Amino acid sequence: MSSSITIIGNVGTDPTPTILPGGARKVTFRVAASERYFDRKRNAWVDADPSWFTVEAFRALGEHVQASVHRGDNVIVSGRLRVRTWENEKGRGTAVDVEADAVGHNLTWGTSTYVKALRPETTPPVDEPTTSAGADQEQRPDWATPLVDGSGGAGLVGVGAEDTPF
């Protein structure tokens, strides 16, 4: 059984990459999340002791985390919670891990710049133009050309990259 969790906190360690035996990439980093409350006795805001989480991001998410997230960044992490106990020669304890589904900067505390990653497995090949008129025109991938339904008439019309809302 897995439990979904969302954590908002500060990155405590720079992301560390690992290549798993199957070739997949795993990136691990730690996040400290603490509650902030108003102490009426002191008449001030107080930070509670932080809870530390080890965050694991796999494959493309891991690569993007490694390139984008740094120690000290305030992030939002959404994923699956795993609580495990451990024991070694120094003692025993409990570790709280999060297998991340999504990681992003918390824009409450700053700004971020987003760059959409190319997905090589879905990028269609660009064919060479066959006519001189085609050579002067901008090359567009297959997904940007009009689609035709089976009846020979025009069906859905594809949109170009400049029209794509995402």
C-alpha positions as protocol buffer text, in pm:
chain_id: "A"
residue {
  index: 1
  type: MET
  ca { x: 0 y: 0 z: 0 }
}
residue {
  index: 2
  type: SER
  ca { x: 129 y: 346 z: -80 }
}
residue {
  index: 3
  type: SER
  ca { x: 21 y: 681 z: 53 }
}
residue {
  index: 4
  type: SER
  ca { x: 22 y: 998 z: -155 }
}
residue {
  index: 5
  type: ILE
  ca { x: 188 y: 1299 z: 1 }
}
residue {
  index: 6
  type: THR
  ca { x: 274 y: 1657 z: -91 }
}
residue {
  index: 7
  type: ILE
  ca { x: 565 y: 1825 z: 87 }
}
residue {
  index: 8
  type: ILE
  ca { x: 660 y: 2190 z: 83 }
}
residue {
  index: 9
  type: GLY
  ca { x: 1004 y: 2261 z: 220 }
}
residue {
  index: 10
  type: ASN
  ca { x: 1366 y: 2355 z: 167 }
}
residue {
  index: 11
  type: VAL
  ca { x: 1617 y: 2136 z: -15 }
}
residue {
  index: 12
  type: GLY
  ca { x: 1886 y: 2037 z: 234 }
}
residue {
  index: 13
  type: THR
  ca { x: 2128 y: 1857 z: -1 }
}
residue {
  index: 14
  type: ASP
  ca { x: 2219 y: 1898 z: -365 }
}
residue {
  index: 15
  type: PRO
  ca { x: 2059 y: 1625 z: -579 }
}
residue {
  index: 16
  type: THR
  ca { x: 2286 y: 1320 z: -614 }
}
residue {
  index: 17
  type: PRO
  ca { x: 2254 y: 1101 z: -927 }
}
residue {
  index: 18
  type: THR
  ca { x: 2284 y: 723 z: -929 }
}
residue {
  index: 19
  type: ILE
  ca { x: 2261 y: 486 z: -1224 }
}
residue {
  index: 20
  type: LEU
  ca { x: 2061 y: 175 z: -1129 }
}
residue {
  index: 21
  type: PRO
  ca { x: 2158 y: -177 z: -1251 }
}
residue {
  index: 22
  type: GLY
  ca { x: 1894 y: -164 z: -1528 }
}
residue {
  index: 23
  type: GLY
  ca { x: 2037 y: 164 z: -1658 }
}
residue {
  index: 24
  type: ALA
  ca { x: 1768 y: 393 z: -1518 }
}
residue {
  index: 25
  type: ARG
  ca { x: 1873 y: 715 z: -1344 }
}
residue {
  index: 26
  type: LYS
  ca { x: 1777 y: 788 z: -984 }
}
residue {
  index: 27
  type: VAL
  ca { x: 1839 y: 1125 z: -823 }
}
residue {
  index: 28
  type: THR
  ca { x: 1817 y: 1162 z: -446 }
}
residue {
  index: 29
  type: PHE
  ca { x: 1796 y: 1474 z: -231 }
}
residue {
  index: 30
  type: ARG
  ca { x: 1671 y: 1569 z: 116 }
}
residue {
  index: 31
  type: VAL
  ca { x: 1392 y: 1812 z: 201 }
}
residue {
  index: 32
  type: ALA
  ca { x: 1324 y: 1971 z: 539 }
}
residue {
  index: 33
  type: ALA
  ca { x: 961 y: 2066 z: 599 }
}
residue {
  index: 34
  type: SER
  ca { x: 850 y: 2241 z: 915 }
}
residue {
  index: 35
  type: GLU
  ca { x: 529 y: 2388 z: 1041 }
}
residue {
  index: 36
  type: ARG
  ca { x: 520 y: 2755 z: 1134 }
}
residue {
  index: 37
  type: TYR
  ca { x: 281 y: 2868 z: 1402 }
}
residue {
  index: 38
  type: PHE
  ca { x: 205 y: 3178 z: 1604 }
}
residue {
  index: 39
  type: ASP
  ca { x: 306 y: 3142 z: 1970 }
}
residue {
  index: 40
  type: ARG
  ca { x: 72 y: 3365 z: 2169 }
}
residue {
  index: 41
  type: LYS
  ca { x: 293 y: 3349 z: 2478 }
}
residue {
  index: 42
  type: ARG
  ca { x: 591 y: 3490 z: 2289 }
}
residue {
  index: 43
  type: ASN
  ca { x: 374 y: 3697 z: 2056 }
}
residue {
  index: 44
  type: ALA
  ca { x: 587 y: 3578 z: 1762 }
}
residue {
  index: 45
  type: TRP
  ca { x: 592 y: 3328 z: 1476 }
}
residue {
  index: 46
  type: VAL
  ca { x: 785 y: 3011 z: 1561 }
}
residue {
  index: 47
  type: ASP
  ca { x: 920 y: 2732 z: 1339 }
}
residue {
  index: 48
  type: ALA
  ca { x: 858 y: 2381 z: 1471 }
}
residue {
  index: 49
  type: ASP
  ca { x: 1131 y: 2119 z: 1443 }
}
residue {
  index: 50
  type: PRO
  ca { x: 1167 y: 2013 z: 1080 }
}
residue {
  index: 51
  type: SER
  ca { x: 1069 y: 1675 z: 943 }
}
residue {
  index: 52
  type: TRP
  ca { x: 1330 y: 1541 z: 702 }
}
residue {
  index: 53
  type: PHE
  ca { x: 1235 y: 1348 z: 388 }
}
residue {
  index: 54
  type: THR
  ca { x: 1459 y: 1168 z: 140 }
}
residue {
  index: 55
  type: VAL
  ca { x: 1318 y: 1231 z: -206 }
}
residue {
  index: 56
  type: GLU
  ca { x: 1389 y: 991 z: -494 }
}
residue {
  index: 57
  type: ALA
  ca { x: 1320 y: 1097 z: -854 }
}
residue {
  index: 58
  type: PHE
  ca { x: 1360 y: 846 z: -1136 }
}
residue {
  index: 59
  type: ARG
  ca { x: 1438 y: 862 z: -1509 }
}
residue {
  index: 60
  type: ALA
  ca { x: 1354 y: 1194 z: -1685 }
}
residue {
  index: 61
  type: LEU
  ca { x: 1219 y: 1351 z: -1365 }
}
residue {
  index: 62
  type: GLY
  ca { x: 1551 y: 1273 z: -1198 }
}
residue {
  index: 63
  type: GLU
  ca { x: 1747 y: 1435 z: -1482 }
}
residue {
  index: 64
  type: HIS
  ca { x: 1531 y: 1747 z: -1465 }
}
residue {
  index: 65
  type: VAL
  ca { x: 1562 y: 1766 z: -1085 }
}
residue {
  index: 66
  type: GLN
  ca { x: 1940 y: 1737 z: -1109 }
}
residue {
  index: 67
  type: ALA
  ca { x: 1951 y: 2026 z: -1359 }
}
residue {
  index: 68
  type: SER
  ca { x: 1698 y: 2249 z: -1180 }
}
residue {
  index: 69
  type: VAL
  ca { x: 1698 y: 2195 z: -804 }
}
residue {
  index: 70
  type: HIS
  ca { x: 1975 y: 2310 z: -569 }
}
residue {
  index: 71
  type: ARG
  ca { x: 2040 y: 2316 z: -196 }
}
residue {
  index: 72
  type: GLY
  ca { x: 1840 y: 2595 z: -32 }
}
residue {
  index: 73
  type: ASP
  ca { x: 1562 y: 2601 z: -294 }
}
residue {
  index: 74
  type: ASN
  ca { x: 1205 y: 2600 z: -165 }
}
residue {
  index: 75
  type: VAL
  ca { x: 1023 y: 2319 z: -346 }
}
residue {
  index: 76
  type: ILE
  ca { x: 694 y: 2137 z: -366 }
}
residue {
  index: 77
  type: VAL
  ca { x: 723 y: 1758 z: -396 }
}
residue {
  index: 78
  type: SER
  ca { x: 432 y: 1527 z: -471 }
}
residue {
  index: 79
  type: GLY
  ca { x: 471 y: 1152 z: -459 }
}
residue {
  index: 80
  type: ARG
  ca { x: 431 y: 828 z: -268 }
}
residue {
  index: 81
  type: LEU
  ca { x: 535 y: 798 z: 96 }
}
residue {
  index: 82
  type: ARG
  ca { x: 745 y: 505 z: 219 }
}
residue {
  index: 83
  type: VAL
  ca { x: 833 y: 465 z: 586 }
}
residue {
  index: 84
  type: ARG
  ca { x: 1102 y: 209 z: 662 }
}
residue {
  index: 85
  type: THR
  ca { x: 1302 y: 109 z: 966 }
}
residue {
  index: 86
  type: TRP
  ca { x: 1676 y: 56 z: 954 }
}
residue {
  index: 87
  type: GLU
  ca { x: 1940 y: -86 z: 1180 }
}
residue {
  index: 88
  type: ASN
  ca { x: 2321 y: -78 z: 1171 }
}
residue {
  index: 89
  type: GLU
  ca { x: 2614 y: -92 z: 1413 }
}
residue {
  index: 90
  type: LYS
  ca { x: 2537 y: 263 z: 1537 }
}
residue {
  index: 91
  type: GLY
  ca { x: 2174 y: 190 z: 1622 }
}
residue {
  index: 92
  type: ARG
  ca { x: 1837 y: 181 z: 1460 }
}
residue {
  index: 93
  type: GLY
  ca { x: 1589 y: 433 z: 1334 }
}
residue {
  index: 94
  type: THR
  ca { x: 1310 y: 519 z: 1094 }
}
residue {
  index: 95
  type: ALA
  ca { x: 1354 y: 674 z: 751 }
}
residue {
  index: 96
  type: VAL
  ca { x: 1082 y: 854 z: 560 }
}
residue {
  index: 97
  type: ASP
  ca { x: 1123 y: 843 z: 182 }
}
residue {
  index: 98
  type: VAL
  ca { x: 916 y: 997 z: -96 }
}
residue {
  index: 99
  type: GLU
  ca { x: 918 y: 851 z: -447 }
}
residue {
  index: 100
  type: ALA
  ca { x: 848 y: 1169 z: -641 }
}
residue {
  index: 101
  type: ASP
  ca { x: 587 y: 1198 z: -912 }
}
residue {
  index: 102
  type: ALA
  ca { x: 644 y: 1574 z: -949 }
}
residue {
  index: 103
  type: VAL
  ca { x: 892 y: 1830 z: -818 }
}
residue {
  index: 104
  type: GLY
  ca { x: 877 y: 2205 z: -866 }
}
residue {
  index: 105
  type: HIS
  ca { x: 992 y: 2532 z: -721 }
}
residue {
  index: 106
  type: ASN
  ca { x: 757 y: 2701 z: -474 }
}
residue {
  index: 107
  type: LEU
  ca { x: 676 y: 3029 z: -649 }
}
residue {
  index: 108
  type: THR
  ca { x: 555 y: 3183 z: -324 }
}
residue {
  index: 109
  type: TRP
  ca { x: 918 y: 3264 z: -242 }
}
residue {
  index: 110
  type: GLY
  ca { x: 1073 y: 3336 z: -582 }
}
residue {
  index: 111
  type: THR
  ca { x: 1057 y: 3301 z: -956 }
}
residue {
  index: 112
  type: SER
  ca { x: 1156 y: 3018 z: -1187 }
}
residue {
  index: 113
  type: THR
  ca { x: 1213 y: 2975 z: -1559 }
}
residue {
  index: 114
  type: TYR
  ca { x: 1064 y: 2675 z: -1733 }
}
residue {
  index: 115
  type: VAL
  ca { x: 1219 y: 2513 z: -2039 }
}
residue {
  index: 116
  type: LYS
  ca { x: 1023 y: 2228 z: -2192 }
}
residue {
  index: 117
  type: ALA
  ca { x: 1245 y: 1926 z: -2253 }
}
residue {
  index: 118
  type: LEU
  ca { x: 1249 y: 1765 z: -2595 }
}
residue {
  index: 119
  type: ARG
  ca { x: 1129 y: 1408 z: -2606 }
}
residue {
  index: 120
  type: PRO
  ca { x: 1344 y: 1234 z: -2867 }
}
residue {
  index: 121
  type: GLU
  ca { x: 1125 y: 923 z: -2877 }
}
residue {
  index: 122
  type: THR
  ca { x: 828 y: 1133 z: -2997 }
}
residue {
  index: 123
  type: THR
  ca { x: 1007 y: 1379 z: -3225 }
}
residue {
  index: 124
  type: PRO
  ca { x: 919 y: 1287 z: -3582 }
}
residue {
  index: 125
  type: PRO
  ca { x: 1200 y: 1289 z: -3838 }
}
residue {
  index: 126
  type: VAL
  ca { x: 1210 y: 1588 z: -4072 }
}
residue {
  index: 127
  type: ASP
  ca { x: 1213 y: 1484 z: -4439 }
}
residue {
  index: 128
  type: GLU
  ca { x: 1425 y: 1665 z: -4696 }
}
residue {
  index: 129
  type: PRO
  ca { x: 1220 y: 1894 z: -4924 }
}
residue {
  index: 130
  type: THR
  ca { x: 1148 y: 1747 z: -5266 }
}
residue {
  index: 131
  type: THR
  ca { x: 1098 y: 2072 z: -5459 }
}
residue {
  index: 132
  type: SER
  ca { x: 1278 y: 2401 z: -5467 }
}
residue {
  index: 133
  type: ALA
  ca { x: 961 y: 2571 z: -5341 }
}
residue {
  index: 134
  type: GLY
  ca { x: 963 y: 2333 z: -5044 }
}
residue {
  index: 135
  type: ALA
  ca { x: 1322 y: 2429 z: -4965 }
}
residue {
  index: 136
  type: ASP
  ca { x: 1219 y: 2793 z: -4907 }
}
residue {
  index: 137
  type: GLN
  ca { x: 934 y: 2698 z: -4675 }
}
residue {
  index: 138
  type: GLU
  ca { x: 976 y: 2629 z: -4307 }
}
residue {
  index: 139
  type: GLN
  ca { x: 998 y: 2258 z: -4229 }
}
residue {
  index: 140
  type: ARG
  ca { x: 718 y: 2144 z: -3999 }
}
residue {
  index: 141
  type: PRO
  ca { x: 695 y: 1810 z: -3823 }
}
residue {
  index: 142
  type: ASP
  ca { x: 410 y: 1572 z: -3913 }
}
residue {
  index: 143
  type: TRP
  ca { x: 199 y: 1668 z: -3610 }
}
residue {
  index: 144
  type: ALA
  ca { x: 178 y: 2027 z: -3734 }
}
residue {
  index: 145
  type: THR
  ca { x: 27 y: 1943 z: -4073 }
}
residue {
  index: 146
  type: PRO
  ca { x: -347 y: 1923 z: -4140 }
}
residue {
  index: 147
  type: LEU
  ca { x: -509 y: 1587 z: -4080 }
}
residue {
  index: 148
  type: VAL
  ca { x: -746 y: 1439 z: -4337 }
}
residue {
  index: 149
  type: ASP
  ca { x: -1035 y: 1212 z: -4249 }
}
residue {
  index: 150
  type: GLY
  ca { x: -1091 y: 887 z: -4440 }
}
residue {
  index: 151
  type: SER
  ca { x: -1362 y: 1038 z: -4667 }
}
residue {
  index: 152
  type: GLY
  ca { x: -1116 y: 1253 z: -4859 }
}
residue {
  index: 153
  type: GLY
  ca { x: -1246 y: 1575 z: -4708 }
}
residue {
  index: 154
  type: ALA
  ca { x: -1059 y: 1787 z: -4461 }
}
residue {
  index: 155
  type: GLY
  ca { x: -1090 y: 1661 z: -4107 }
}
residue {
  index: 156
  type: LEU
  ca { x: -924 y: 1808 z: -3804 }
}
residue {
  index: 157
  type: VAL
  ca { x: -670 y: 2075 z: -3879 }
}
residue {
  index: 158
  type: GLY
  ca { x: -339 y: 2040 z: -3694 }
}
residue {
  index: 159
  type: VAL
  ca { x: -189 y: 2336 z: -3518 }
}
residue {
  index: 160
  type: GLY
  ca { x: 161 y: 2467 z: -3547 }
}
residue {
  index: 161
  type: ALA
  ca { x: 407 y: 2502 z: -3261 }
}
residue {
  index: 162
  type: GLU
  ca { x: 323 y: 2872 z: -3228 }
}
residue {
  index: 163
  type: ASP
  ca { x: -45 y: 2781 z: -3164 }
}
residue {
  index: 164
  type: THR
  ca { x: 17 y: 2504 z: -2912 }
}
residue {
  index: 165
  type: PRO
  ca { x: -118 y: 2601 z: -2569 }
}
residue {
  index: 166
  type: PHE
  ca { x: 134 y: 2383 z: -2383 }
}
